[in-house]
Amino acid sequence: QVQLVESGGGLVQTGGSLRLSCAASGPGFGSFAMGWFRQAPGGERTEVAKIFDDGSTTYDDPVQGRFTITGDNAKNAVYLQMNSLKPEDTAVYYCYQYIPYYGRAYWGKGTLVTVSS
């Protein structure tokens, strides 16, 4: 059973920074990608960033240049450094890991990020 646990959320002022962490446990069997989605109150869950096993990354336009995703294959973990935070970044952030062997993605329970104006 694959389990993901996020940490690092909290309350920060506009312009501040936070670093989210996500640790995956259980049989990885060749993770293809890990990443982050977020869901604001009343909004849809949207992808923020992801990192593939080859180290390549993608970002959603609103966070490009402000957020950085990194991964640690040895620790089976992924991180999201968030800088220059804005109130519109307020959301629950969910970590996921896609494992082709199982043909599905696994999700964490989320961590709340609140950016005050």
N, C-alpha and C positions, 0 to 999 in steps of 0.2 A: 504494500500500500504506500503510495507516494503522498507525502504530506509537506505542505509549505507553510511557513510561519513568517509573517511580516513583523517588522519593528521599526521604530524611528519616527513615527508620526507624532503630531503635537500641534501646539499653537505657536504661531510665529507672526511677527509684524510684516507688513508690506515691505518688500526689499530684502527680507531675511533669507536664510538658507536652512534647509533640512536635508538629512541623508537617510533614505529608507534602505532597509536591508531585508533580504528574503533568503531564508535558509530552507533548502529542500532535503528531505530525508526519505529513505526507502530506496528500492532498486531503481537506478536511473536508466539503465539499459540504453544509453545513448540519447541523451537529451538533444533535441534539435534546436530548440530556442527557449529562452526565458524572457519575460518582460513584465510590463506593468500596464494595467488599465486603471482608469479612475471613473468614479461615478459621483457627480454632484447631486445635491438634494433635488429631487424631482427630475433629474436628467437621465440620459442613457449612459451605459457603460461604454467608454471609448478608450481606444488604445493610446497610450502615452509614448511608450518606447519599447523596443525589444532588441535583444542581442542574440545572434545565431552562434552555433558552436564554432564557426570559423572566426568569430570575433567581429563580424560586420554588424552594424547597428542601423536602426531606423528610428525616426522621431516624428511625432505628430507636429504639424506646423506651429501650433500655439506655444510649444515648449522648445522648439528648435533654438539652439544657442543659449538656453538657460538651464536645461536639464542635461545630465550626462549619465548614461547607463553603462555599467561595467559588470563583468562577471568573473567568478573565480571557479574554474572547473574543478579544482582539487577539493574545494569546500562545497561544491554544488550549490553555489549561492549567487545572487544577483543583487546589485545595489543601484540606487537612483539618487544621484546628487542633484538637488534642486536649489538653484540660485535665483536671485531676483524674483522672489515669489510675489504673486499678485493675488488679490482677493478671489479672482476667478479660478485660481488653482485649488481653492477649497473643495475637497472631495474626499471620499473614501478611496484609497489606493489599494488595488489588488494585484498581487503577484501571481504569475502563472508560469507553468513549465509544460512545454509540448514534447511528448515522447512518442516518436513514430512507432516504436515497438508495441505500445498499447493503443496507438491510433487515436489518442485523445490528449487534451490538455488537463492539467490539474491546477487547482486554484487554492490560494490562501483565503483566510477569512476577512482580510482587509485591515488597513490601519488608517485612522482619520487624520487628515491634514487640514488645519484651519488657518487661514491667513487673514489677519485683521487689518482693516484699513486705517 
